[in-house]
Amino acid sequence: MTENLTIMVSASYADSVIKFRLPLIEELIRKGFKVIILSPKPKPKDCEFLAGIGCILEEVKLDRNKIRIFSDIIYLFQLILYLFKHKPGALISYTAKPNIYGALAASMFATKTITLITGLGTNFVTEKFKLSIFIYKILLKIALILSDLVILQNNDDYDFLVGARLLSSKKHFGIVNGSGVDTNYFYMQPLPENLSFLMLSRFLKSKGIVEYLEAAKLMKLEGFKGRFILAGPNDFGSDRIARQDLLEKFGNYVEILDEVEDVRALIRNCSVYVLPSYREGTPRSVLEAMATGRAIVTTDVPGCKQTVIQGENGLLVEVKNISALVAALKLLAGDVEKVKSMGRKSRELAEIKYDASIVKQQYLNFILSVMNERF
């Protein structure tokens, strides 16, 4: 089946392929597939790495943040040209524009279309009507109709898409446990001597950054001596938050850091990991913290709530509720033994449910089932 067979992977940026899809891609290559990566603006080190494991990298031009008719049409035509050039048996895509335009392009060829929904994102958490979001949902519905397989990271997203009539309940779909985490790379670490809280996130309102900072400010004003740390990259999404504004307002209470290449040191030096997000697929940063053996405080929303067994490896709080977040953080701040036991349970769950080898096999089983229908 796999002899001389090509699979194309379409992504929003090359380093995400390495961070989130590497175990799957390596397994596809081991099984004899030729893997083509489509990505905008790949860094030289990413090109070198992907070439080193046997991938072919093709660069495309993509503005991933907004619907821009002219540039989006160019992106669509590039996808069509590369599909014609390589004639893959399947196209695997993830994130908004690769999913939409990938399905449209692949529909013109005898190419299996596998769409990964890694989270519904800001387009599904805003309560305001925006024309751009309305258009996006229409395009997403078309893409999902054209897809041969839709893979999601939690049942809530599936139920939501079916309920909103964006996805047919008859569609071939699969549910996987997020993107997985390398439990050897993120290994169990002892807790730091002094209590500290950490949040890793892109600077987006929908990640719950403001709630985290407000909770930290309240606790600091009440005399809490522990550390609060926030680290992550700037973003260009519709709900982006200016780093400088946060520094001016919360810099006296929270250590606000830039994105770091290796997050393990930050996780190792925290006691509790916090993510008050409005909605996720399955948050990778939470899985990394769990694998390191950290208690988790996150919101009772799709994607986040799947990572926590309430009271066992962490605490779930109501979304956008700063008071509830403060109460949870205070509870853990006053019970070091609970933090330790929750950390051990987090590690256990990471090993038995979210380990990259387990999740890789989940993806692979679904993908090969669709490929076998054709080949």
N, C-alpha and C positions, 0 to 999 in steps of 0.2 A: 504493500500500500504506500509506503513512505519513499520509495525509490524516486529520486529526482523531483520530489514534490516540494513546492515552495509555499511558505506562509509569510505573509506580509503583516507587520505590526505598525500601526499608525498611532503616533503619540504627540502630545503638545510640546514636549521637550525631551531631549535625549537622556539627560541624567535621571529622569523619572523611570525610564526603561530599566536602567541599572538598579535603581533603588527599589522598585516595586515589581518588576517583571523578570528579573534575572533568573531565578530558579526555574521558572516556566520555560524561558527561552533556551536555557542550557539543556533542559530535558528534551525539548523539541529537536535541538541539534543532535543530541545523543541518539534520538530515534530516527535520524536520517533526514530530517527536514532541512531545507535551505531557508534561512530566515533573513528577510529584508526589513530593515527598520526605516520608517519615514519619520523625519523629525525636523523642526525648524532650528536654525542656529546651534548646531551641535558644537560643544567645546572640543578643542583638539584632544584633550585627555579622554573624553567620552568616545570620540571616533577611534582612537587608538585601542581603548579597552574593548569596544564592541567588535572591532576588526580582529582583535586577538582571540576572541572566543568563537570566531567563525561567522559573524554577521556581516551583511552588506548594508551600509548606511547611505541612504539617499536624503539629501537636504530639500526641504520644501519651505516656502514662505507662508507663514501663518500668524495672523493677529488673533491671539486666543481669547482676548478679553471682551471684545465688542463685535456686534454684527456690522460689518463693513462690506457693502455689496460688491464693490470693485475688487478688493483684496480677497474676499471670500470666493468670488468667481475664479480668480487666478489660482487660489488654493485647490478648488475643485478640479480645474483642468490639469493641475500638476498630479493630483491623485489619479486621474484618468490616464495620463501619459505613463505613469509608473506602473499602473495595473496592466496597461497594454504592453509595456516593455518586459515585465517580469512574468506576467500571466500566472499569478499565484493561485493555488487551489483554495486558499482562504485568506481573508483579511480580518485581522483582529484589531479592534480599535478601542480606545478608552479616552475619557474626557469629552467635553461637549462638542466642539467642532470636528475633531476626528471621527466621532460617532456619527454625526449628522452627514457630513460630506463624504465620509468613507462609505456609508451605506448607499448614498446616491450614486457614487462613482462605481461601486462594485455591482450595482444592479444592471449596469451596462455590459457586464461580462459574466461568464460562467464561473463566478467566484463565490464561495461560501462566505457569508458575512456574519462575523461573531462580534457582538457589541457588549462591552463591559461597562456596566453602570457602577461606578465606584463611589457614588453618592449623588444625591439630587442637588446639593449645593444651594447657593443664594437664590437661585431662580424659584425655589420652592419653599423658602422660609419668609420671603417678604409678603406683607399683607396688602401692599399697594399695587394698583394696576399699572403696569408699564407695557407699552406697545412692544418693546424689545423682548420682554419675557413672554408675551403672548405669541409673538412670532417664533420664538425659540421652542415653545411647547408644540406648536404646529409642526415645525421641522423635526422635532424629536419624535413625534408620533409617526411621521412618514418614515423616519429612519428605523424605528422599531418594527413597523410593518414590513419593511424590506429585509430586516435581519433574519438570518436562519436560526440564530441562537442568541439569546440575551442572558448574560450572566450578571447577577446582582450580589450585593454583599450583606443583605439582610432581608428578612421576610416583610418588614414594614414597607420598604421601598417597593417591593413587588405588589403588595396590597394597594399601596397608594397609586401606583401607575395604572393598575387594573381598574381601581375605583374611579380614577380621573379619565378613564377611557383612552389612555395614551398607550396602553399595552393590552393586547388580547390575552385572556386567560388560556386560550388555546395555543398560544405561542410556545415554542420549544424554549424553555428557560432552565436556569440552574441557580442555586444559592450556594455561595462559598463563604468561608470565614475570613473575609477581608482579603488583604494582600499577603498576609502571613508575616512572620518575624523570624529572623535567624537567631535561634535561642543559644547558639554557640557564640555568635558575635555579641549579642546582648545577653550576658550571663549574670547569674545571681551575684549581687554585691551586698556587703554589709551596709547598714544604715550609717549616715554621718553622725558625728557626735552631737551636733547641734541641729535642732529641728528646722527644716526649711521646706517651702512649697515651690513647685516649678510648673510653669506652663510653657509649652513649645507650640508656636502657631504662626501662620502667616498673619499679617496685620490686617485682619478683617473683622468687622463688627460681629458678623454671624458666627465667629468662633467663640464668642463670649469673652473677648478680651476686656471690655469695659467692666463687665460684672466681676471678673477676677481682680482687676485693679481697684475697683470700688471696695470690694471685700477686704483686700489687703490694706487699703487706707483706713478703713474702719477699725480693723484689728490693731494696726500700728498706733492709731490715735488712742486706743484703749490700753496701750502699753505692752503689746505683744513684742517679744524680743527676737523671734525667729526671722528668717529671711524669706522674702518673696522674690522670685526671679521670673522674668518673662524674656523669652528669646525667640527670634524668628525673622524671616525676610519681609521686606516691604512687598505689597501686592498692588495690582492695578485693577482689581475687581470693582464692581459698582458700590460695594460697601467697605471699601478700603479706609483705613484709619491712618492719619499722618503720625509717624513716629515722634516727630518733634512736639506735636500737641500733647502726646501722652507723657513725654519726658517732662514737659513744663507742668503738667497737672499732677502727675503721680511719681515723678522722679525722686522725691524725698522719701517715698514709702516702698518702692519696688525697684529692683535692679533690672533695667530694661536694656537688653543686650541685642547685638546684631545676630544674624544667622551664623551658625557655626558648622563647619564641615563634618565634624564628628560629635554627635550629641551625647555620647556615652558618658563623658566626664560630667556634663550637667546633670544627667539622670542619676549618676552615681552619688553626686553631692546633694541630692534632694531626699527628703523623707517621704513626701506625699506628692503624687503627680495630679495636676488639676486641669480639667478641660471642660469649661461650661458652655460647650458648643450648642448651637440651635438645631443642628442636624448633621449627621455624617453618614458615610457608607459603613466603614468600620475604621475608626481613627488609628492610623499607623503609630502615631506617637504614644498613644495609650498602650498599644501592644508592646512597644519597646520598653516602656516603663514597667509593664507587667513582667516581662521577661527578666528585667533587672531586679525584680522583687520589691516593687513599690506598691503601696496602697494607692487606690485611685478614687478621686472625687470627680464625678462627671454628671451630666444631666440625664434625666429620664426621658430621652428622646430617641427616635430611630437611629441606629448605628452605635450610639454611645451606650445605651442601656444594655446591649448584648454583651458588653465587655465586663460588666459588674454583676456579681451575685450580692445583692444588698446585705451589707453587714458582714460579709465573708472576705471579700478581697477589696472592698471599697464601699463608697456611699453614693447613692443617686440623689440628686436634688432637682427641684422644679426649675425648668428653664427660665432664664431672665429674672430669677428671684434671688436678689443679693442677700437678703436676710437668711434664706435657707442655706445659701452657700457659706455664709459666715458661721452659721450654727454647725455645719458639717466640719468646717476647718477647725473650729474651736474644739469640737468633740475629739478629733484626732490629735490636736495639739496637746490635749490633756490626758492622753492615754497612749504612752509609748509602746506598751506591750501589744495593744490592739493594732497599732501601725505595723509592728513586726509580724504579727500573725496574718494580717491582711496581705502583707508583702509576700509571705510564703505561699499563700493561696493564689496570689496573682501569678507567681512563677509556675505553680502547678498547672493553672489554666492555660498559660502560654505554651507549656510543653505538650499538653494533651489535646488542645483545641486549635491553637493558632500557629504552631510551629510551621516554618516555611515549607518543609518537606510534605507535611500533611495538606496544606493549602494548595501547593503546587499540583499534587495528585488530584485534588478536587477539580481544579481548572482543566487539567489534562484529560480527565475522564470525560468531561462535558465536551471539550473541543474534539477529541477523537471520535466521540459518538456521532457528531455532526459530519466529520470528515468521512466516516465509514458509510454514511448514507450515499455519498457520491462515489467514493473510490472503493 
